[in-house]
Amino acid sequence: MVGNSPRIEDLSNNNFGGPLPANLVMNLKSMMNGEDGQNKSLYMTQSPSSRAWSYENSVTVRMKGLEIQLVKILTIFTTIDLSNNSFHGDIPGVIGHLKSLIGLNLSHNKFAGSIPLTLGNLTNLEWLDLSSNKLSGKIPRKLGDLTFLGYLNLSKNQLTDRIPQDQQLSTFSNDSFNENPGLCGTPLSKACPSDAQPPSPSSSSIFDHEGHENWFKQKAVWIGYASGIVIGISIAYIAFETRRPKWLMQGVRMLERRAAEWMEKPKRKAIKFFRK
């Protein structure tokens, strides 16, 4: 923690545990109202060219996944690093009131519950690291409204559902979301259940369908032939019994010959006509 009105709060790599006190966050007044350095302290100097106030002492902070040593720290540089502790419970939603916050690192703790929607109010946030916790639920779409967000790490949690593709969130790579078994969708290779396409009909199913259709057609043909034979036999019987004219007898004999030729084809049983 630097100065009387802290702009950098670094409590990383300790053994702090328990829930993160909300009143600790609420005491960071300078991060809430975005003071511009009007209350100048002894450790601050003013640059002649830019007239911006900076801290003379140096500090090493972890930002965007890297440890960086800052020699002169601008008063507008506001960051919180609570990484590598044992904080648990929910992330306090009051963090969303720290409007001037540029960096937030809560990684490698035991935070659970969902990502607070209020983090979407941190419109100046440039990097956010919530990795290696036990966070669950969906990724808030409001994080996509953080237009300055250039680094995001939500990996190694228990987040679920589809990764929002809104605005800023769609620009991050697989590394920002991996090792969340319940997450799906771009940029992860795991597709969401709703994205699954219905299976296309296989060649075997098409063949079966066509086979059934051909079988019905053949069956209809066989029924037609059988019906014709029965009718022919009936006419023949009536003709022989009633002594009809020769033209009728010739027609019956022709029908009998055609029926006999058809029945002589392979796999067909022969039918014999008997006369009295």
Backbone hydrogen bonds in HBPLUS format (Angstrom, degrees):
<---DONOR---> <-ACCEPTOR-->    atom                        ^
c    i                          cat <-CA-CA->   ^        H-A-AA   ^      H-
h    n   atom  resd res      DA  || num        DHA   H-A  angle D-A-AA Bond
n    s   type  num  typ     dist DA aas  dist angle  dist       angle   num
A0079-THR N   A0007-ARG O   3.01 MM  72  6.59 143.9  2.15 150.9 162.1     1
A0009-GLU N   A0079-THR O   2.97 MM  70  6.38 165.7  1.99 157.7 161.9     2
A0081-ASP N   A0009-GLU O   2.82 MM  72  6.23 163.2  1.85 164.7 166.7     3
A0011-LEU N   A0081-ASP O   2.88 MM  70  6.11 155.3  1.94 162.5 170.4     4
A0013-ASN N   A0083-SER O   2.94 MM  70  6.40 148.3  2.04 143.4 153.5     5
A0086-SER N   A0016-PHE O   2.68 MM  70  5.64 150.9  1.76 168.7 177.9     6
A0088-HIS N   A0018-GLY O   3.06 MM  70  5.50 157.2  2.11 115.0 121.5     7
A0024-LEU N   A0021-PRO O   3.22 MM   3  5.39 136.6  2.42  98.3 109.4     8
A0025-VAL N   A0022-ALA O   3.12 MM   3  5.28 119.8  2.50  97.9 111.7     9
A0026-MET N   A0022-ALA O   3.00 MM   4  6.33 156.2  2.06 147.8 155.1    10
A0027-ASN N   A0023-ASN O   3.10 MM   4  6.19 128.5  2.38 135.6 145.9    11
A0028-LEU N   A0025-VAL O   3.09 MM   3  5.60 165.0  2.11 115.9 120.6    12
A0031-MET N   A0028-LEU O   3.11 MM   3  5.60 140.3  2.27 109.0 119.6    13
A0032-MET N   A0029-LYS O   2.96 MM   3  5.10 142.5  2.10 101.2 112.9    14
A0033-ASN N   A0029-LYS O   3.18 MM   4  6.51 163.3  2.21 168.5 167.3    15
A0100-SER N   A0031-MET O   3.03 MM  69  5.20 168.9  2.04 159.1 157.8    16
A0044-MET N   A0041-SER O   3.17 MM   3  5.61 156.6  2.23 118.2 119.8    17
A0056-GLU N   A0043-TYR O   3.06 MM  13  5.94 154.5  2.13 166.7 170.8    18
A0045-THR N   A0054-SER O   2.92 MM   9  5.57 153.2  1.99 153.4 161.1    19
A0054-SER N   A0045-THR O   2.95 MM   9  5.57 154.1  2.02 154.4 162.8    20
A0047-SER N   A0052-ALA O   3.15 MM   5  5.63 169.2  2.16 146.3 147.9    21
A0051-ARG N   A0047-SER O   2.64 MM   4  4.82 137.5  1.81 139.8 150.0    22
A0075-THR N   A0053-TRP O   3.14 MM  22  5.99 158.6  2.19 148.4 144.8    23
A0055-TYR N   A0073-ILE O   2.56 MM  18  4.72 151.9  1.63 128.3 137.5    24
A0073-ILE N   A0055-TYR O   3.12 MM  18  4.72 143.6  2.26 118.5 128.5    25
A0059-VAL N   A0070-LEU O   2.87 MM  11  5.35 148.3  1.97 145.8 156.2    26
A0070-LEU N   A0059-VAL O   2.73 MM  11  5.35 172.7  1.74 160.4 158.0    27
A0061-VAL N   A0068-ILE O   2.88 MM   7  5.48 160.6  1.91 159.2 153.7    28
A0068-ILE N   A0061-VAL O   2.74 MM   7  5.48 171.3  1.74 170.1 168.4    29
A0063-MET N   A0066-LEU O   2.78 MM   3  5.42 148.1  1.88 168.4 160.9    30
A0066-LEU N   A0063-MET O   3.04 MM   3  5.42 165.6  2.07 114.2 118.7    31
A0077-PHE N   A0074-LEU O   2.94 MM   3  5.35 161.9  1.98 112.8 118.5    32
A0102-ILE N   A0078-THR O   2.80 MM  24  5.51 168.1  1.81 151.6 155.4    33
A0103-GLY N   A0078-THR O   3.34 MM  25  6.78 152.2  2.42 142.2 148.0    34
A0080-ILE N   A0103-GLY O   3.05 MM  23  6.31 152.2  2.13 139.1 146.0    35
A0105-ASN N   A0080-ILE O   2.90 MM  25  6.22 156.7  1.96 156.8 164.0    36
A0082-LEU N   A0105-ASN O   2.87 MM  23  6.09 164.7  1.89 175.1 175.4    37
A0084-ASN N   A0107-SER O   3.09 MM  23  6.55 145.0  2.21 137.8 148.3    38
A0110-LYS N   A0087-PHE O   2.74 MM  23  5.60 148.1  1.84 164.2 171.0    39
A0112-ALA N   A0089-GLY O   2.87 MM  23  5.30 162.9  1.90 130.9 136.8    40
A0095-ILE N   A0092-PRO O   3.28 MM   3  6.08 170.8  2.29 118.5 121.3    41
A0096-GLY N   A0093-GLY O   3.05 MM   3  5.91 161.7  2.09 121.7 126.1    42
A0097-HIS N   A0094-VAL O   2.88 MM   3  5.49 167.4  1.90 119.4 123.0    43
A0098-LEU N   A0095-ILE O   3.07 MM   3  5.66 168.8  2.08 120.3 123.9    44
A0099-LYS N   A0097-HIS O   2.85 MM   2  5.47 132.8  2.08 107.8  93.1    45
A0101-LEU N   A0098-LEU O   3.02 MM   3  5.60 165.3  2.04 124.8 127.9    46
A0126-GLU N   A0102-ILE O   2.66 MM  24  5.29 175.7  1.66 144.9 145.7    47
A0127-TRP N   A0102-ILE O   3.31 MM  25  6.83 152.8  2.39 155.6 160.4    48
A0104-LEU N   A0127-TRP O   3.16 MM  23  6.47 150.5  2.25 142.8 151.7    49
A0129-ASP N   A0104-LEU O   2.96 MM  25  6.38 160.7  2.00 159.9 165.0    50
A0106-LEU N   A0129-ASP O   2.87 MM  23  6.07 160.1  1.91 170.7 174.8    51
A0108-HIS N   A0131-SER O   2.97 MM  23  6.41 147.8  2.08 140.4 150.4    52
A0134-LYS N   A0111-PHE O   2.76 MM  23  5.60 151.7  1.84 160.6 166.1    53
A0136-SER N   A0113-GLY O   2.81 MM  23  5.47 164.1  1.84 136.2 141.6    54
A0119-LEU N   A0116-PRO O   3.22 MM   3  5.85 165.3  2.25 113.5 117.6    55
A0120-GLY N   A0117-LEU O   3.05 MM   3  5.90 164.1  2.07 121.7 126.5    56
A0121-ASN N   A0118-THR O   2.87 MM   3  5.47 166.0  1.89 118.5 122.7    57
A0122-LEU N   A0119-LEU O   3.21 MM   3  5.60 167.3  2.22 112.3 116.3    58
A0123-THR N   A0121-ASN O   2.89 MM   2  5.54 132.2  2.12 107.8  93.0    59
A0125-LEU N   A0122-LEU O   3.06 MM   3  5.52 166.7  2.08 119.7 123.5    60
A0150-GLY N   A0126-GLU O   2.80 MM  24  5.42 159.7  1.84 135.4 139.0    61
A0151-TYR N   A0126-GLU O   3.21 MM  25  6.57 142.6  2.36 147.2 155.8    62
A0128-LEU N   A0151-TYR O   2.99 MM  23  6.26 151.5  2.07 141.8 150.0    63
A0153-ASN N   A0128-LEU O   2.99 MM  25  6.47 146.7  2.11 156.6 163.2    64
A0130-LEU N   A0153-ASN O   2.90 MM  23  6.04 158.1  1.95 164.9 170.5    65
A0132-SER N   A0155-SER O   3.02 MM  23  6.48 149.2  2.12 141.2 150.8    66
A0158-GLN N   A0135-LEU O   2.74 MM  23  5.48 147.2  1.85 156.4 165.7    67
A0160-THR N   A0137-GLY O   2.90 MM  23  5.35 166.8  1.92 133.1 136.4    68
A0143-LEU N   A0140-PRO O   3.23 MM   3  5.92 162.0  2.26 114.3 118.8    69
A0144-GLY N   A0141-ARG O   2.91 MM   3  5.61 154.3  1.97 117.7 125.4    70
A0145-ASP N   A0142-LYS O   2.96 MM   3  5.40 161.8  1.99 111.8 117.9    71
A0146-LEU N   A0143-LEU O   3.23 MM   3  5.63 167.3  2.25 111.4 115.2    72
A0168-GLN N   A0144-GLY O   3.30 MM  24  4.62 161.0  2.34 130.4 124.9    73
A0147-THR N   A0145-ASP O   2.96 MM   2  5.66 118.9  2.35 112.8  96.1    74
A0149-LEU N   A0146-LEU O   3.12 MM   3  5.50 159.9  2.16 113.6 120.0    75
A0154-LEU N   A0176-SER O   2.80 MM  22  5.52 161.3  1.83 142.2 147.5    76
A0156-LYS N   A0178-ASN O   3.08 MM  22  6.61 151.5  2.16 146.8 155.7    77
A0161-ASP N   A0182-GLY O   2.99 MM  21  6.13 120.6  2.35 140.1 131.4    78
A0184-CYS N   A0161-ASP O   3.16 MM  23  6.07 141.3  2.32 138.7 136.7    79
A0163-ILE N   A0184-CYS O   3.05 MM  21  6.29 147.8  2.16 170.9 175.7    80
A0169-LEU N   A0166-ASP O   3.13 MM   3  5.83 135.9  2.33 158.2 147.3    81
A0170-SER N   A0167-GLN O   3.28 MM   3  5.97 148.2  2.39 116.2 123.5    82
A0171-THR N   A0168-GLN O   3.09 MM   3  5.64 166.9  2.11 119.1 122.8    83
A0176-SER N   A0173-SER O   3.16 MM   3  5.81 154.0  2.23 115.3 121.9    84
A0177-PHE N   A0174-ASN O   3.00 MM   3  5.63 160.4  2.04 119.8 125.8    85
A0178-ASN N   A0174-ASN O   3.06 MM   4  5.97 128.6  2.34 155.7 169.9    86
A0183-LEU N   A0180-ASN O   2.95 MM   3  5.54 166.2  1.97 126.7 131.3    87
A0185-GLY N   A0190-LYS O   2.78 MM   5  6.01 169.9  1.79 167.5 170.9    88
A0188-LEU N   A0185-GLY O   2.87 MM   3  5.56 129.0  2.14 142.0 137.2    89
A0195-ASP N   A0192-CYS O   2.83 MM   3  5.32 152.8  1.90 115.9 125.0    90
A0196-ALA N   A0193-PRO O   3.21 MM   3  5.54 164.1  2.24 110.5 115.3    91
A0206-ILE N   A0202-SER O   3.05 MM   4  6.38 157.0  2.11 149.9 156.5    92
A0207-PHE N   A0203-SER O   2.87 MM   4  6.06 154.2  1.94 143.6 151.2    93
A0208-ASP N   A0204-SER O   2.85 MM   4  6.10 155.2  1.91 146.0 152.8    94
A0209-HIS N   A0205-SER O   2.92 MM   4  6.13 156.8  1.97 144.9 151.1    95
A0210-GLU N   A0206-ILE O   2.92 MM   4  6.20 163.6  1.94 151.5 155.5    96
A0211-GLY N   A0207-PHE O   2.77 MM   4  5.95 152.4  1.84 147.7 156.4    97
A0212-HIS N   A0208-ASP O   2.93 MM   4  6.17 157.9  1.98 150.0 154.5    98
A0213-GLU N   A0209-HIS O   3.02 MM   4  6.27 156.7  2.07 145.4 152.2    99
A0214-ASN N   A0210-GLU O   2.89 MM   4  6.13 160.2  1.93 151.2 155.9   100
A0215-TRP N   A0211-GLY O   2.94 MM   4  6.11 151.9  2.02 143.7 151.9   101
A0216-PHE N   A0212-HIS O   2.99 MM   4  6.30 154.5  2.06 149.1 154.8   102
A0217-LYS N   A0213-GLU O   3.07 MM   4  6.37 155.4  2.13 145.9 152.8   103
A0218-GLN N   A0214-ASN O   2.91 MM   4  6.17 164.0  1.93 154.0 157.6   104
A0219-LYS N   A0215-TRP O   2.89 MM   4  6.07 155.5  1.95 144.9 152.4   105
A0220-ALA N   A0216-PHE O   2.94 MM   4  6.19 153.3  2.01 145.7 152.4   106
A0221-VAL N   A0217-LYS O   3.03 MM   4  6.38 151.7  2.12 147.3 154.9   107
A0222-TRP N   A0218-GLN O   2.89 MM   4  6.20 162.7  1.92 154.9 159.1   108
A0223-ILE N   A0219-LYS O   2.96 MM   4  6.19 157.7  2.01 148.5 154.6   109
A0224-GLY N   A0220-ALA O   3.03 MM   4  6.25 152.6  2.11 141.8 149.1   110
A0225-TYR N   A0221-VAL O   2.93 MM   4  6.29 160.2  1.97 155.7 160.2   111
A0226-ALA N   A0222-TRP O   2.88 MM   4  6.07 167.0  1.90 152.9 156.9   112
A0227-SER N   A0223-ILE O   2.87 MM   4  6.03 157.2  1.93 146.6 153.1   113
A0228-GLY N   A0224-GLY O   3.01 MM   4  6.26 155.5  2.07 145.9 152.3   114
A0229-ILE N   A0225-TYR O   2.95 MM   4  6.26 154.6  2.01 152.4 159.2   115
A0230-VAL N   A0226-ALA O   3.00 MM   4  6.27 164.8  2.02 152.7 156.2   116
A0231-ILE N   A0227-SER O   2.99 MM   4  6.23 161.6  2.03 149.7 154.9   117
A0232-GLY N   A0228-GLY O   2.85 MM   4  6.01 156.7  1.91 145.0 152.1   118
A0233-ILE N   A0229-ILE O   2.88 MM   4  6.13 162.8  1.91 155.2 159.0   119
A0234-SER N   A0230-VAL O   3.00 MM   4  6.20 157.2  2.05 145.0 151.7   120
A0235-ILE N   A0231-ILE O   2.92 MM   4  6.20 157.7  1.97 151.7 157.1   121
A0236-ALA N   A0232-GLY O   2.87 MM   4  6.09 159.0  1.91 149.4 155.9   122
A0237-TYR N   A0233-ILE O   2.88 MM   4  6.08 159.9  1.92 149.8 155.1   123
A0238-ILE N   A0234-SER O   3.02 MM   4  6.25 161.5  2.06 146.7 151.6   124
A0239-ALA N   A0235-ILE O   2.83 MM   4  6.02 156.6  1.88 149.7 156.6   125
A0240-PHE N   A0236-ALA O   2.92 MM   4  6.16 165.5  1.94 154.8 157.6   126
A0241-GLU N   A0237-TYR O   2.99 MM   4  6.11 150.1  2.08 143.8 152.6   127
A0242-THR N   A0238-ILE O   2.89 MM   4  5.99 150.4  1.98 147.5 154.9   128
A0243-ARG N   A0239-ALA O   2.82 MM   4  5.55 120.8  2.17 143.8 154.1   129
A0244-ARG N   A0239-ALA O   3.35 MM   5  5.15 154.2  2.42 128.8 136.2   130
A0249-MET N   A0245-PRO O   3.36 MM   4  6.72 152.5  2.44 141.7 149.4   131
A0249-MET N   A0246-LYS O   2.98 MM   3  4.95 111.7  2.46  94.4 111.3   132
A0250-GLN N   A0246-LYS O   2.81 MM   4  6.12 156.7  1.86 160.2 166.5   133
A0251-GLY N   A0247-TRP O   3.15 MM   4  6.30 155.6  2.21 137.7 143.8   134
A0252-VAL N   A0248-LEU O   3.03 MM   4  6.29 150.3  2.12 143.7 151.7   135
A0253-ARG N   A0249-MET O   2.92 MM   4  6.22 158.6  1.97 148.9 154.5   136
A0254-MET N   A0250-GLN O   2.97 MM   4  6.23 156.9  2.02 149.7 155.6   137
A0255-LEU N   A0251-GLY O   3.07 MM   4  6.26 158.1  2.12 143.9 149.5   138
A0256-GLU N   A0252-VAL O   2.91 MM   4  6.19 149.5  2.00 146.6 155.5   139
A0257-ARG N   A0253-ARG O   2.93 MM   4  6.26 155.3  1.99 148.6 154.7   140
A0258-ARG N   A0254-MET O   3.05 MM   4  6.35 162.8  2.08 152.1 155.9   141
A0259-ALA N   A0255-LEU O   3.02 MM   4  6.18 155.9  2.07 144.4 151.3   142
A0260-ALA N   A0256-GLU O   2.89 MM   4  6.12 151.5  1.97 147.1 155.3   143
A0261-GLU N   A0257-ARG O   2.89 MM   4  6.20 158.2  1.93 152.3 157.8   144
A0262-TRP N   A0258-ARG O   2.99 MM   4  6.18 159.3  2.03 146.3 151.9   145
A0263-MET N   A0259-ALA O   3.04 MM   4  6.20 154.3  2.11 143.9 150.6   146
A0264-GLU N   A0260-ALA O   3.09 MM   4  6.28 126.6  2.38 139.3 152.5   147
A0264-GLU N   A0261-GLU O   3.24 MM   3  5.20 139.3  2.41  94.6 105.8   148
A0265-LYS N   A0262-TRP O   3.29 MM   3  5.71 166.2  2.31 110.8 114.9   149
